[in-house]
Amino acid sequence: MVKGLLVAFVFLLSAVAVFSQSLTDIQNIKVDNLSDVQIEQLLKRAEASGMTEMQLEMMARERGLPASEIAKLRTRINKIRSGGGSSNATTQPSTSGESQLRGLNFDLEEEGQKEVPMTEEEKRIFGFSVFRNTQLSFTPNLNIPTPKNYVLGAGDQLMIDIYGASQFLYDVTVNSDGLIFIPNVGPINISGLTVDAATNRISNALSNIYSGLRGSNPNTFMSLRVGNIRSIQVSMVGEVFAPGNYTLSSFATVFNALYAAGGITADGSFREIRVYRNSKLVAEVDVYQFLVNGDQKSNIRLEEGDVILIPPVQTRVEIGGPLRRPGLFEVKSKETLEDLIKFAGGFTSNAYPNIGTVMRTTDKELKVENIEKSGFASFSPKDGDSFIFGELLDRYENRVQVSGALIRPGVFALEPGMGINDLIKRAEGLREDAFMNRATLYRTRPDFSLEIVTVDIGAVVRGEAPDIALQREDVLNIPSIYDLREEFYVLISGEVNRPGAFAFGENMKVADLVLRAGGFKESATPSQIEIARRVKDDVSGKLAEIFHIDISKDLKITGENADMVLKPFDHVIIRRSPGFQRERLVRVEGEVFYPGEYAISNASERISDLLKRAGGLNQFAYPKGASLIRRNEFFKAPSDNQIKSQNLMQVKQNSLRRTGRNTEAEKYLLERIDGKIAERGGDLSNKQGGLLIDDFRREAIEELVGDTLNVEEISEKTLEMIGIDLEEIVRNPGGVHDLFIQEGDVLSIPKLLQTVRMRGEVLFPTSARFDEGLGFKGYISRSGGFTENARKKRSFVVYANGDVRKTSNFLFFKVYPKIEPGSEIIVPKKPEKDSIPLQAWIAIATSVATLALVVNNIIQ
């Protein structure tokens, strides 16, 4: 039952591709009933089946579609192709047109032919996928001239052209009796004749009415061509997926029929396909000849009533291993293992072709046989055989290798009598840095263990020691002198443009290293350059030797160590000039005469000095509300290199001309700026974030509050407000209230504030106009009073300048902070208390009862 359903499913899938079989009722089509959309779908289905418009038209004529309908169809197709569409046909798909198309096995959905999944065994059968491939339909080409050996039959349309002294065109069709009727000539029997033979017979018959066709010097000529090709019916039997009768074009071959039937099953023969005509065997088709040699001689053209029989496979064997296409193959009785290897595409490059192994069956059990290469041409496979071929061994029979300090190290062929000197010559000699005192020869013993042979390579090369004969798989390693020592470098840090480690060079001096590091920064001091040198062989506890030299800005060394040559691992430290300070900016905003940015003039500058430089307070200033905004530990200040890059970017933008081209000097300037922007410093002086102590302070805060507070929220606040008493600062400049200013400070002086804000656990948080006569409770009343969750004794006031004062207690009274303009009253919420569960109350009651019993016993 399952097999029958599978066969039916495959048959339905193959019906779309076999276009000739689908046109069963095409003679009933009315083109006027088809919409443009339906005709386009008809064309798409034909193209998906591998047919052109011409082939579609010829197939329609062959199936009996009237010439008038064919003309209409051609006209409609041309209009659709040109984009005009049809003027006299319906624009919407009609019901009658849809039914006609469905009668032709055209469903109107956009579905192409789908490939039927194959099992793993089917995939391994050689040739199985040929007739299951939707891209290879074997559709006959109807656009070629009719072959001279084409056998005419009932249904063929013949076009007989008379030209020359007489001209006429006869359009006749071979009837079911094999006759054609020509006016004034009568019936002519051409059934079973080829086109060539029929041409002679018709010419002889027409010569009775066209005398010019006769004689040695005729003046009238005749040509015969076949118009509509007839259809034939063939039978597919045996091991095909969909056996049955098929209507095909008379040009169809055996392969067309096999494809129409869905292909050969896994049990069918691909090499003994038999074609019977009139109950006689006329051909035996071998698909392998087409797949292996491209030979289609046996793929004959079919005729009406042919029967194609696909018998079960008789001998199928398996071949595996390193071959081009391993799998299951069908072999004939006289074919040998050599032929089987040819079918499998031959051996791959890594195959061992000298011997093969076959597992085959006997009458009782399985057995294994080995076949030498000389017997491949005489060994006959039998059904069920499984041939296996091995691969080459992953080893070399004559390989030696040399690595290390040679001109061309690598892999070389071992020759008889070859020694170390010969191997070095093959590698084009030793490099100048080769370590001559010792080399290592790694040798593989017969038991695959490793042996180390020490070689005095210098003595061998000079001939002072006997050469060593090489063996298969020997590996000679000659180290470089640099492989045996630590890689030398020197360090430079501090005020240079590119601090870091650089390769050491002999006779290198400090000036050379400074040059490699991009020169001094503007902040560098040419004096007090320090060189730290490693200490060797000193057990006194000394950690480094320290040298000091002086060097000018133009890299001229002076002083007692002027001729000092650097040694490997020396560390040169360039100090910052004590008189160099980068400008630091602060800002004044609000009610002063000259708000804006100011550079700090000296380290001792205070708020009063900054206020004086800003022109002092104007008439609108509210000194009590003044505050100082300052960066905290979480503010990451840009590094010196980042500041320099930002400034250079602005220089570059301002140097680019908006119109015209830059001058030569400007071009060189832009190139230098690009190079400077790309420079990166690596020492602590160029770190981002300012002083290193800020990092420790920030980490300590994160550790302390990380478990209870959200560290991310704290770190997002990089600025803090510091409460200051500006009135006191103005009265007493330089006093304790007059703070030193720092980089990034913002002195903010507001206008006179006239409101007070209430926030937190009040019934209606709002802002109220400042009234000097109102106190803390008065403003709370203006916000509707405290809520039930208000924590009154923890209330506090934030003043306009950033100061904070909390509510205090005196005896049994609460002392609330004084309210000033711009103040903000904050009422916190009571902490939530966890209710005592029932089990806790039971435990408490039990404990009290137990205690009462104990006391009672003691009293008694």
C-alpha positions, 0 to 999 in steps of 0.5 A: 500500500505504501509503495503504491502511494509513493509511486502515485506521488512521484507520478503526480510530480513528474506530470508537470515536467512531461508537458506533452502528456498534459495536453490531453484536451487542448483541442477544446480550448477557447482562447477568447475565454482565457484572461491575460493572467491565465495565458501568462501562467500557461507560458510560465508552465510551458517554460518551466517544462523546458518548452519555448513559445514555438514548441508550445504552438507546435504541440497545440497544433499537434494535439488538434487545436484549430488553426484559428485558435492558434492564430488567436493564441499567437496574437494574444501572446505577442500583445502580452509580450509587448505590454499591450494586453488583450482588448477583446478578452476578459482581464480577470481569470474566467471560470471557463478558462480556469477549468480548461487550464486545469483540464490540461493539468495546469494548476494556477498556483506558482509551484514548480516541480519539486524534487522527490527526496531520495533515500541514502541507498538511492543516493549511492546508486550510480545514475539513479538521480539522472531521471529524478533531476528537475533541471534535466528533463530530456524534453525533445527539441521540436525546433530542429529540421525533421530528420530524413530518417524520421518515419512518417505515421498517422497524424503527421502534417506534411507541407509539400512545396511546388516551386519553379515553373509551377508554384503550389503549396499542399497542406495534407495530413496523414490519416489513420490508414497511412494515406495522404490525399492530393487533389488531382492525384489521389491517395498516396500511401506513405505509412512507415516510410521515412521522410526521404523515401516519402519525398521520392514517392510523392514526387513520382506521383506529382510528376503526373500533373507537373511534367516539369518534375521529370527529366534530366533538366527539370524546371519544377521542383518539390520539397517536403517538410513536416509541419505538426509533429504527431504524438505517439503512445508508448508503454512503460513496464517494469521497474519504473516509479510510474508504469503505464501508457504515455503520450509523447511527441514522436521525437521522444526517445527512451530517456524522455519516456524514462523521465516521464515515468519518474525514473528507474526504481532502486531495484531496476536495471540501468544497463539492460533497458529493452525496447520492443517494437511489434513484439520484437526487441529493437534496442537495448539501452545502457544508461552508463554509456551516456553517463560515463562516455556521453554516448547516446547511440542506444537512446533510440527514437520511439515509435507508436506502440513501443514497449519499454521494459526495465527489468530488475537489476541482476548484478550490483556491487559496491565500491568504496575508498579513495575513488572519484565517485564511490557508490553502488554500480551495476555490472554486466556479465563480461565486465571486470573490476577494471571496468568498475573502477572506470565507472567509479571515476578512477582513483584519487591522488591519495589512493593505494591502487596496488591491491583491493579487498572484496567482501563477497558471499558464499553459499554459507557465509561471507568471505574476504579476497584480496585482488592484486593490481595485475588481476583487476582486468580479469576479476569478475564481480558478482552480485553483492560484492563490496570492494574496498581500496585503501589510502597511501600511508601518511609517511615519507620514505625519503624525507629529511628536514632542516630548520633554524639559521639557514638560508633556505630551511625546509624539507628535502629528499634523502639521497644515498650517502647524504650527510649533514654537510650535503643537507646544509648545501641543499639549504644554501648554507648557514646564515651569519647568525648561526650558533656554531657550537652546537646543533641538534639532530632529532632522529626517529628510531625503528620503534618510533621513539625519539633519539637526540644526537648532539652535533658540533656543527662548526667542526662538521662544516669546517671538516674538523669532525666526521660528517654524520650520515642522515637517515629517513625522517631526520630533523636537523635544527641549527639555532640562531645566536638570538634564540639563545639569549633574551631579546634586547630592548631599552625603555623610555618614559616620561615627557616624550611623544611616544614613550615605550620599549624600543629595540636595542641597537649597539652604540645607541645613545640617549639622543638616539632613543629620544629621537626614536620616541618622537622627541621631547614634549614641550613639558620636558626638562632637558636636565635631570634625565635619569638612566636606570641600569640593571645590576648584575653580580651584586649581592649587596642589595643594590637594585639599579645603577642610576646615571644622570645626564643633561641634554639640550632641546636640539639633542646635544648631550652635555655633562660628565656622561655625555658619551654614555652608550646605552646597554640592553634593558636601560630605562631612560626617564625624562622628567617634567619641567617644574615650571611647566603648567598646562592652563586650567579653566574654571567658570563663573556663571550667574549674577556677576558683571563678567561671567564666563571661563577663566584660567587659574592664574596661580595655585593659591587663587581663591573664590574671592580672587575669581569673583574679583576678576569677574567684576564682582556681584551685580545688583541682582545677585543673591549671595546666600544662594551662591554655590560651588560645583566641583568634580568628584572622584568619578569624573574622568578628566581627559589625558594630556594626549587626548587634550592635544589630539582634540586641539590638533583636530581643531587646528586641522579643521581650521586649516582646511580651505573651504574654497581652492586648494591648500598651499604646500606649507598647509599640506605638510602641516596637515600631514604632520597633524595626522601623524601627531593625532595618531601618537599614543602615550603609554606612561602614567603622565598620560593616563586618563582621569587625573591623579592616581589617588583618585582611582584608589578613592573611587575604588574604595567608595565602590567597595563601601557602598557596592553592597547597599547602594547602586554604584552605577548611580553614584558613578553617573554623578561626576559633579557635586555642589559645595555649600559656600558662604559668599557673604562671609567670603566677600567680608573676609577674603582669604579666610577659612570660608574662602576656598582655593579653586580647582580645575573645572570648578563652577561658581554659580551665583543666582538671582534673588530666589523667591520660592520654597519647595516641599518634597517627599512625604507631604500631601501635595508636593509643591513650591510656595512663595517665600514668606519671611513670617512663615516657619518650617511647619507653615510651609508644610501646611501649605503643601497639605501637611505630613502624610501618615508615612512621614518621618518628621524628626528626620526632615531636613532643609537644603539651602540654595547654596547647597548647605543641608540642615536637619531637624533636631530635638531639644528636650521633648521639642523638635527644632526645625531648620530656618527657612530661607529663599530658595530652600527645599524641604525634604520629608523622608519616608518611614522605613517599612517594618516587617510584620511578625508572623503567627508562628513568631507570636506562638513562639513568644507566647510559648516562651512567656508561658514557660518562663511563668512556670519556672518562676512559679516553681521557684516561688513554691 
